[in-house]
Amino acid sequence: MSLLVACSAKGSPGVTTSVLALGLCWPRPAVVVCADPAGDDLRAGVLQATAPAHAGLLELAVAARKGGVDLAWHAVAVEVAGGSLWLVPGLEDPAQSEAIGGLWPHTVSALLSCGRDVLVDAGRLSASGLPPALAAAADAVALVLRPTLPAVDRARPVLSRLTASTPAGAVGARVGVLCVGEAPYRPGEAAAALGVPLLGVLPDDRVAAARLAEGVVAWRRPLLRAARDTAERLGRLMTSGEAESMVDTAPEAGAL
């Protein structure tokens, strides 16, 4: 099973929406986990306050520490084509992030043994970086950003910390960028300026994002159409051990 971690440097580039869209289109059974230390966006968003009390990251982490955890009990199943996507809501209170700090090794072990690929929304990266257990287990880490000059500038130190904390593994270039939108700069230009692979591109489809936040999956919108292609290619990349990026990152005229 593969583990993808997505995070951001600053602002709101759409990490939760991107991870959720990819999860809905993932080519294999998958689980999406909200691990944003700032709090959860799934319960009141796509799940529309229907998640039971026992479903959530904190509940999963506490159970995992005791061993023998049933991940399905702490997730909410959402029907998708050919099966279901499991969603694990995040923290209800940002103050709870300290409570699970030491539980990440147990939590990661439970996630990796669930028989599904795992997509983690890690939210905005703090100065301390990703939880070490999560970084060590990741097959790929995607920094989600919009291809703008400020976003690229803010991404530089974050990518440096991610690269330093994420060991080399099955994927040759473990850390890359996932671009949301294709302007004002081309995603390939942004990735080339940062010196990392471009893992994928999703459109800045705010209509589809708003509908997802209301619990509606707009399958025919550009976001979900692009997510299907990106998920399939990213899924292959994470399991094949390919070192090259999926999208050309060669800089062109006017590169950042």
Secondary structure, 3 states (H helix, E strand, C coil): CCEEEEEECCCCCCHHHHHHHHHHHCCCCEEEEECCCCCCCCCCCCCCCCCCCCCCHHHHHHHHHHCCCCHHHHCEEEEECCEEEEEECCCCCHHHHHCCHHHHHHHHHHHHCCCCEEEEEEEECCCCCCCHHHHHHCCEEEEEECCCHHHHHHHHHHHHHHHHHCCCCCCCCCEEEEEECCCCCCHHHHHHHHCCCEEEEECCCHHHHHHHCCCCCCCCCHHHHHHHHHHHHHHHHHHHCCCCCCECCCCCCCCC
